[in-house]
């Protein structure tokens, strides 16, 4: 059994606070704890979708970090938190997977999982039809290796950073706007 711990609300540099882009670093100590964090982020996304002021376009999560940093494990927890029964796998060889979620399997709501690891340049993502996907207000788009296609991402993209610290230890930096809990157990 692992845990996750809020390590502090900091600007990404770790040295200075930012009033506009506040970040929280969360340390997970197991795969299950990383999945639990994904489920918590899913619950925050679902709450964001219920607000009276409807968001224009998809919720876009951009995941960045080293190979083995926990991105796909996080996506598996996120999918579970959205109510998706099938565990997403790293889509490195197929580039994109689409999962329906909601009360019915044929719902209009969907999670789009993209892995940009194989892209050599941002233009390689053009055939995926990202502009149309990003316009869909019923979509949650999760992009691994998102820094490779940064120029195509919407301005309101939520960036999440993964750092591999030890065998099962990950530091995950999320925007404070997701209002993560102070500490928890997986």
Secondary structure in CASP SS format (residue, H / E / C, confidence):
PFRMAT SS
TARGET T0000
AUTHOR 0000-0000-0000
METHOD secondary structure of the structure
MODEL  1
X C 1.00
X C 1.00
X E 1.00
X E 1.00
X E 1.00
X E 1.00
X E 1.00
X E 1.00
X E 1.00
X E 1.00
X C 1.00
X C 1.00
X C 1.00
X C 1.00
X C 1.00
X C 1.00
X C 1.00
X C 1.00
X C 1.00
X C 1.00
X C 1.00
X C 1.00
X E 1.00
X E 1.00
X E 1.00
X E 1.00
X E 1.00
X E 1.00
X C 1.00
X C 1.00
X H 1.00
X H 1.00
X H 1.00
X H 1.00
X H 1.00
X H 1.00
X H 1.00
X H 1.00
X H 1.00
X H 1.00
X H 1.00
X H 1.00
X H 1.00
X H 1.00
X H 1.00
X H 1.00
X H 1.00
X H 1.00
X H 1.00
X H 1.00
X C 1.00
X C 1.00
X C 1.00
X C 1.00
X C 1.00
X C 1.00
X C 1.00
X C 1.00
X E 1.00
X E 1.00
X E 1.00
X E 1.00
X E 1.00
X E 1.00
X E 1.00
X C 1.00
X C 1.00
X C 1.00
X C 1.00
X C 1.00
X H 1.00
X H 1.00
X H 1.00
X H 1.00
X H 1.00
X H 1.00
X H 1.00
X H 1.00
X H 1.00
X H 1.00
X H 1.00
X H 1.00
X C 1.00
X C 1.00
X C 1.00
X C 1.00
X C 1.00
X C 1.00
X C 1.00
X C 1.00
X C 1.00
X C 1.00
X C 1.00
X C 1.00
X C 1.00
X E 1.00
X E 1.00
X E 1.00
X E 1.00
X E 1.00
X C 1.00
X C 1.00
X C 1.00
X C 1.00
X C 1.00
X C 1.00
X C 1.00
X C 1.00
X C 1.00
X E 1.00
X E 1.00
X E 1.00
X E 1.00
X E 1.00
X E 1.00
X C 1.00
X C 1.00
X C 1.00
X C 1.00
X C 1.00
X C 1.00
X H 1.00
X H 1.00
X H 1.00
X H 1.00
X H 1.00
X H 1.00
X H 1.00
X C 1.00
X H 1.00
X H 1.00
X H 1.00
X H 1.00
X H 1.00
X H 1.00
X C 1.00
X C 1.00
X C 1.00
X E 1.00
X E 1.00
X E 1.00
X E 1.00
X E 1.00
X E 1.00
X C 1.00
X H 1.00
X H 1.00
X H 1.00
X H 1.00
X H 1.00
X H 1.00
X H 1.00
X C 1.00
X C 1.00
X C 1.00
X C 1.00
X C 1.00
X E 1.00
X E 1.00
X E 1.00
X E 1.00
X E 1.00
X E 1.00
X E 1.00
X C 1.00
X C 1.00
X C 1.00
X C 1.00
X C 1.00
X E 1.00
X E 1.00
X E 1.00
X E 1.00
X E 1.00
X E 1.00
X H 1.00
X H 1.00
X H 1.00
X C 1.00
X C 1.00
X C 1.00
X C 1.00
X E 1.00
X E 1.00
X E 1.00
X C 1.00
END
